Amino acid sequence: MRFGLVHRLMTDALATLGILAIVSTAALSPWTNALLMFGLIGALLVPERWQSRPALRHLASAGPLVIFVIQAARLVAGRPMLDVSVEFAALLQIVRLATRRGAAHDQQIIVLALLHFVAGTVLGGGLTYGLCFLGFLVVAPGALVLSHLRREVEGNYRQGARDRTGLPVDVPRILRSRRVVGRGFLASTCLISVPIFLFTAALFVLFPRVGLSLLLLNHPRPGRMVGFSDRVDLGDVGALRTDLSSAVALRFDVPDLPEPRPSRMVLRLRGTAFDAYDGRAWLRTQAERRVADRALPGSEMYPLVRTPDPEHDRRVTFDLESLDPPVVFLPPRTIALQLHAPSQPILADALALQRGPEGEVRYSGENARGLRYDAFLAKDREPITESLSLHDRARYLALPPGLPTRLSMLAHEWTDELPNDFAKAKVVEEKLRTTYKYDFGSPSGGTKQPVDHFLFESKRGHCEFFSTAMAVLLREIGIPTRNVTGFVGGTYNRFGRYYAVRQADAHSWVEVYIDDPLHPGWHTFDPTPPAGAQPLEDTTGAVVYMRDLVEALSQRWNRYVVGYDLRTQVHLFEDATRRYERFRVQTGLNHGPLGYLTRAPVLAALLLLASFVAYILWKRRRRGRRTTERAGPKTSTEKRLESAAALYRALDGALSAQGIGRPAALPPLAHAEHLRRNQHPLADEIFALTELYLEARFGGVFLTPEATRDFERRVRMIRATRPDNTNVTRV
């Protein structure tokens, strides 16, 4: 393998991994990421022979200045400073890759790649970032060693160094050489990453997670999903399902499910609800929000209906991704929430829940970067009573002006013969589910009266048309309703053992207020046909298998690496302590003198003391071995080399005495040839002695004692000679 080619490939790999570490965080805009990737590919494809051309030289000089001016203007225009700085570093890397010349520039590329990984940690640090960082650990040692070697070669060339034959150092020939880098070299340098990784992992686990670091700059990555803002145009949720976005919005797990678990689970996860319909969109007329009450001060339990009983109430565990707005999704009949709050970082807002209008729950604090929580559910027969004032009832019965009268006629036609509100709601739900067709591309969305056109003309549409039609029809006959948006359920991940809810699982349904004499309250109805009221993602196939594996790894990475905090660290040490104490009890080491010596603090102190003593003994033994090696007998080769070096030092001293000393950067043979070309009186003798030295030093010739004495005699003659000053040429 050619030295120069391997060095270039490893440097390119580091630069690519650094750029990918930034792009994978999704913190920058898609256009910026596309620009960086195309720029990186273009810079890597620039041939090395082009990098001395004038155009690239001008780019190397003016490119960073132009980029700096552009990024400064964007900063003044209001762009976040962190984004501007990261973009500047990435663009600077691309310019340097395209215009590099020599090892000094390659070392700049390595430093910029390291800065990119620091920026990737600040911006996100997901699973892709972790894989890039692992690649960086493997490639970086070899790239650094090769960069150092190349810099030494180029430095010697600039200083006029020559090889042992007296010729100038040939840098291109060295870069083309296949003798410098071999498989063993690459394997050994890459294996250096193993102890580096182990040391980094140990430092990561053991170092106190105080919460005050560069992560304070980590702004949330907005993942706005249609349907959870304060206004939803008719058709938005259906359009989202049409996009079939596979991005995971949240994950949930239902304990104690029978095995094997179903591949799909329909669980309506309520996000937000709307009370007003203006004929084209659903809106909220109420905006007041208040901080949710805790069960006890300082606890992470939030009762919504009552205080839960963790031992008997059903529980669903959620892992919510970062959304905008930060809505908390709740399954039906949720009575309380318990947060899995991370340790509180310094200078950050505390994590808290807020209760808003229409039963909405949001969270705030911790920079709103996602949430883990448990939802406690009411028992099957447990009633949940909710009162409705006359003012609120009017809100849920309001209809937009100008609705066609045939809507009211259809509502009465379907429900007039039924005895109560619940039966009327059920028949409207059933009529819509069985008479109308589910269709992503309904033509009703672009009409003046979309609900009327859906019911009487197209008779097909997506979930939002069904829920809006049911809400309007029930309001026509005096039954309070509101429209709800959320998610319809998820698909099972066999590796992570959770259900993944995706953006394409967004759904819309109806809540109807039933005036039950004993327990009035809101009840859930879903008029959408079954084909559109369940998760749409595939559950079988090789692609699904790989997708589940990657998503499970990503979830573990985010929870145990990105989400590793002081609380998790404390729990980890507590768990390790419990396991160790259980081991002591099982083995009987908790009694007598061993009971004291095997206590965790005492054992840790003994291990530290033993490690220190072992280190001292190792250092002493190593020092003694070096002394023995220096004092030990020398081989014949060592003696020959030392004798030859001593002889030339004597010759070099004689030359200096004559005023023709050899410069440090000039090899001995080249110096002797230079004296002959300048016809120095002693040149022939000096050349003969220099050749004799080179034969002894590098040619394997052993000088006999007689030859050594003759060499020394001739050196003394050179030192004692007084040549004519007019014939002396000084070097």
CORZI-V732934 format. One record per run of one state. SS is the DSSP state (2 for helix, 1 for strand, 0 for the rest). FROM is the first residue (numbers start at 1). TO is the last residue. If there is no record, write none. Layout:
BEGIN
{{SS:FROM:TO} {SS:FROM:TO}}
END
This chain:
BEGIN
{{0:1:2} {2:3:23} {0:24:29} {2:30:44} {0:45:47} {2:48:52} {0:53:53} {2:54:76} {0:77:80} {2:81:99} {0:100:102} {2:103:123} {0:124:126} {2:127:158} {0:159:161} {1:162:162} {0:163:167} {1:168:168} {0:169:170} {2:171:176} {0:177:182} {2:183:206} {0:207:213} {2:214:217} {0:218:230} {1:231:233} {0:234:235} {2:236:243} {0:244:247} {1:248:254} {0:255:263} {1:264:274} {0:275:275} {1:276:277} {0:278:280} {1:281:283} {0:284:289} {1:290:291} {0:292:300} {1:301:303} {0:304:313} {1:314:320} {0:321:326} {1:327:327} {0:328:329} {1:330:330} {0:331:333} {1:334:339} {0:340:351} {1:352:355} {0:356:356} {2:357:359} {0:360:360} {1:361:364} {0:365:365} {2:366:368} {0:369:370} {1:371:377} {0:378:389} {2:390:397} {0:398:404} {2:405:415} {0:416:420} {2:421:435} {0:436:436} {1:437:438} {0:439:442} {2:443:446} {0:447:449} {2:450:458} {0:459:459} {1:460:461} {0:462:462} {2:463:476} {0:477:480} {1:481:493} {0:494:497} {1:498:502} {2:503:505} {1:506:514} {0:515:520} {1:521:525} {0:526:529} {2:530:532} {0:533:541} {2:542:562} {0:563:565} {2:566:587} {0:588:591} {2:592:597} {0:598:599} {2:600:631} {0:632:635} {2:636:657} {0:658:667} {2:668:677} {0:678:682} {2:683:697} {0:698:704} {2:705:720} {0:721:724} {2:725:727} {0:728:731}}
END
